């Protein structure tokens, strides 16, 4: 997944020709806490995605 994310960043969002996009992830993983945060906490990393990008909130996140 990390490799797919990195190649998407290098190519730019508009040129990604795969189903591995942020929007595709959100289809099955609608809440940031249950998906992104859980994995990042487990890995002990603190990406700064959410300083600039917004993950749409659901009732479960509020």
Beta strands, then each sheet from edge to edge (+ up, - down):
end
